[in-house]
Amino acid sequence: MTTEDNLQGRIIFIATPIGNLGDITLRSIEALKEADLIACEDTRRSSKLLNRLEIKKPLISFHEHNERHRGQHLLDEVKNGKVIACLTDAGMPGISDPGYRLVQDCLADNVPFEILPGPSAVLMALLGSGLPTDSFYFGGFLPHKKGKRKSELEEAIQRDCTSVYFESPHRIVASLEILKDFAPDHAMCVARELTKKFETWYRGTVTEVIPMLGTGKVKGEITLLIGGKPKTKKTKRGKNSIDDPIAP
């Protein structure tokens, strides 16, 4: 974005803390102070962050139920020279959260926007899981229906990379029980309440992790990671190996 663009109205998509409010970036704080209006997935949640930063700005709700029609209102405000900050409850707008359609609308209507990076449950969980990080698949939230969930989990263990999902705390044990039926010894990790006071990591095979979660009700935000298909080790072909002809 050019200096000239920065003097004009625009939408700033800002990644917010996934738990610990201290993870907000300096650029994000500056952008929030600059904004004329802040569009929030939940104004009550965003108010806690803004109060912590001692920032007082007009707030407007912007969530999955009003994203389509509210988006046009935000575009109109930008065309009138307003700077709008777009926040979701946690993490990056548009990633399993409202914001994707608004980016599309900005592109279609040639409305300036910028993205400010920040905390990510996906990347934090990936690194902390101990599973391979050279490539990964992010599948958003696992399907609610049991049949589709089973199909997705079956695909996960066949991928050549680590799969990352969000899952409801009410369904995580049930999902692992499904996975246990066909992949009990598969490597995996459950990351719970990342960056928060009760941050917990459960690492091991499916059979090992299920008891760690206990029989009670699991609480908090859950990120589920499933290791990729085990790689077969290639045996080096040495002299007089099975594949080598025996010298006379």
C-alpha positions in Angstrom: 0.0 0.0 0.0 1.4 3.4 -0.9 1.7 6.5 1.3 -1.1 8.1 -0.7 -3.4 5.1 0.1 -2.5 5.4 3.8 -4.0 8.9 3.8 -7.3 7.5 2.5 -10.0 5.3 4.0 -9.3 1.6 4.2 -10.2 -1.5 6.2 -7.5 -3.0 8.4 -7.9 -6.7 9.3 -6.2 -7.2 12.6 -5.2 -10.5 14.2 -6.0 -10.4 17.9 -4.8 -12.5 20.9 -6.1 -16.0 21.1 -6.0 -15.8 24.9 -3.3 -13.8 26.5 -4.1 -10.1 25.8 -0.4 -9.3 26.0 0.2 -10.9 22.6 -1.3 -7.9 20.7 1.3 -6.4 18.4 2.5 -2.8 18.4 1.3 -2.3 14.8 -2.1 -3.6 15.8 -2.3 -1.1 18.7 -1.3 1.8 16.4 -4.0 0.7 13.9 -6.7 0.5 16.5 -5.8 4.0 17.7 -6.0 5.3 14.1 -9.4 3.7 13.3 -12.5 5.7 13.1 -14.7 2.7 13.6 -14.0 -0.9 14.8 -16.0 -3.8 13.4 -16.1 -6.6 15.9 -17.4 -10.2 15.8 -18.5 -9.7 19.4 -18.4 -6.2 20.7 -18.3 -7.5 24.3 -15.2 -9.6 23.7 -13.4 -6.9 21.8 -14.3 -4.3 24.5 -12.1 -6.3 27.0 -9.1 -5.9 24.7 -9.8 -2.3 23.9 -10.3 -1.4 27.6 -6.9 -3.1 28.4 -5.3 -0.9 25.8 -7.3 2.2 26.9 -8.7 2.7 23.5 -12.1 4.2 23.1 -13.7 4.0 19.6 -17.2 3.4 18.2 -17.9 -0.3 17.8 -20.2 -2.0 15.3 -21.1 -5.8 15.2 -19.7 -7.8 12.3 -20.4 -11.5 12.5 -21.4 -14.5 10.4 -25.1 -13.6 10.6 -24.8 -10.0 9.4 -21.5 -10.2 7.4 -23.2 -10.0 4.0 -25.2 -6.9 4.4 -23.0 -5.2 7.1 -20.1 -5.5 4.7 -21.6 -3.1 2.2 -22.1 -0.5 5.0 -18.4 -0.8 5.9 -17.3 -0.4 2.3 -19.5 2.8 2.0 -17.8 4.1 5.2 -14.3 3.5 3.6 -15.4 5.3 0.4 -16.2 8.3 2.7 -12.7 8.3 4.0 -13.1 6.3 7.2 -10.5 3.9 8.5 -12.1 0.7 9.8 -10.5 -1.9 11.9 -11.9 -5.4 11.6 -11.6 -7.8 14.6 -12.8 -11.3 15.4 -13.0 -12.8 18.9 -9.5 -14.3 18.6 -6.9 -14.8 15.9 -7.0 -13.7 12.2 -10.2 -12.5 10.7 -11.4 -14.7 7.9 -9.8 -17.9 9.2 -12.8 -19.9 10.4 -14.2 -16.5 11.3 -16.0 -13.6 9.6 -13.8 -11.6 7.2 -13.4 -13.7 4.1 -16.4 -12.2 2.3 -15.4 -8.7 3.2 -11.9 -9.2 1.6 -13.7 -10.4 -1.5 -15.9 -7.4 -1.5 -12.9 -5.1 -1.1 -11.2 -6.7 -4.1 -14.4 -6.6 -6.2 -15.1 -2.9 -5.4 -11.4 -1.8 -5.4 -11.6 -0.7 -1.8 -8.2 -0.4 0.0 -7.4 -2.9 2.8 -4.4 -4.3 4.7 -3.7 -7.3 6.9 -1.9 -7.1 10.2 -0.4 -10.4 11.3 -0.5 -11.7 14.8 -1.2 -14.7 17.1 -2.2 -17.9 15.5 -3.6 -21.0 17.3 -2.8 -23.1 14.2 0.9 -22.2 14.0 1.4 -22.3 17.8 -0.2 -25.7 18.1 1.7 -27.0 15.1 5.1 -26.1 16.5 4.3 -27.3 20.0 2.8 -30.6 19.0 6.2 -32.1 18.1 4.7 -33.4 14.8 6.3 -32.6 11.5 6.0 -28.9 10.5 7.6 -28.9 7.1 4.1 -29.0 5.5 0.6 -29.1 7.0 -3.1 -29.1 6.2 -5.6 -26.9 8.0 -9.1 -28.2 7.9 -10.9 -25.6 10.1 -13.5 -27.1 12.4 -14.2 -30.8 12.1 -17.7 -31.6 10.7 -20.5 -31.9 13.2 -22.0 -35.0 11.7 -20.3 -38.2 12.8 -20.1 -39.8 9.3 -18.4 -36.8 7.8 -16.1 -36.4 10.8 -15.1 -40.1 10.4 -14.3 -39.5 6.7 -12.2 -36.4 7.5 -10.2 -38.2 10.2 -9.6 -41.1 7.8 -8.3 -38.7 5.2 -6.1 -37.1 7.8 -4.1 -40.2 8.7 -3.5 -40.8 4.9 -2.0 -37.4 4.2 1.7 -36.9 3.9 1.7 -34.0 6.3 0.3 -33.0 9.7 -3.4 -32.1 9.8 -4.7 -29.3 12.0 -8.3 -28.8 13.1 -10.4 -26.9 15.5 -12.8 -29.0 17.6 -15.4 -28.4 20.2 -14.5 -29.4 23.7 -17.8 -31.2 23.9 -16.9 -33.5 20.9 -13.1 -33.9 21.2 -13.3 -37.2 23.1 -15.9 -38.6 20.8 -13.8 -37.6 17.8 -10.7 -39.4 19.2 -12.8 -42.5 19.9 -13.7 -42.5 16.2 -10.1 -42.2 15.3 -9.1 -44.9 17.8 -11.3 -47.4 15.9 -9.0 -47.4 12.9 -5.8 -45.7 14.0 -5.2 -46.4 17.7 -1.4 -46.0 17.5 -1.4 -42.9 15.3 0.7 -39.9 16.5 -1.4 -36.9 17.5 -1.7 -34.0 19.8 -4.5 -32.0 21.5 -3.6 -28.4 22.4 -6.1 -26.8 24.9 -6.5 -23.2 26.0 -3.4 -21.9 24.1 -1.7 -18.8 25.7 -4.2 -18.9 28.6 -3.6 -19.7 32.3 -4.6 -23.4 31.9 -2.8 -24.1 28.6 -2.3 -27.8 28.3 -0.7 -30.2 25.8 -1.7 -33.8 25.3 0.8 -35.6 23.1 1.1 -39.3 22.1 -0.8 -41.9 20.2 -4.6 -41.8 20.0 -4.8 -44.6 22.6 -2.5 -42.7 25.0 -4.2 -39.3 24.7 -7.8 -40.3 25.3 -7.2 -41.2 29.0 -5.2 -37.9 29.5 -8.4 -36.0 28.7 -10.2 -37.9 31.4 -13.8 -39.0 31.7 -15.2 -35.6 32.7 -16.2 -32.7 30.6 -13.3 -31.1 28.6 -13.3 -27.3 28.8 -11.7 -24.6 26.7 -10.6 -23.9 23.1 -9.3 -27.1 21.4 -6.8 -27.5 18.5 -6.4 -31.0 17.3 -3.3 -32.2 15.4 -3.0 -35.5 13.6 0.3 -36.8 12.3 0.6 -37.7 8.6 1.1 -41.1 7.1 4.2 -42.7 8.6 7.1 -42.6 6.1 8.7 -45.8 5.2 12.4 -45.9 5.6 14.3 -46.7 2.4 17.0 -49.3 2.9 20.3 -48.4 1.3 21.4 -50.8 -1.3 24.8 -52.0 -0.4 27.1 -54.6 -2.0 25.5 -58.0 -2.3 22.1 -56.7 -1.1 19.0 -58.8 -2.0 18.6 -56.7 -5.2 22.2 -57.0 -6.3 23.3 -59.9 -8.4 25.7 -62.2 -6.6 29.2 -61.9 -8.0 30.6 -65.1 -9.5 
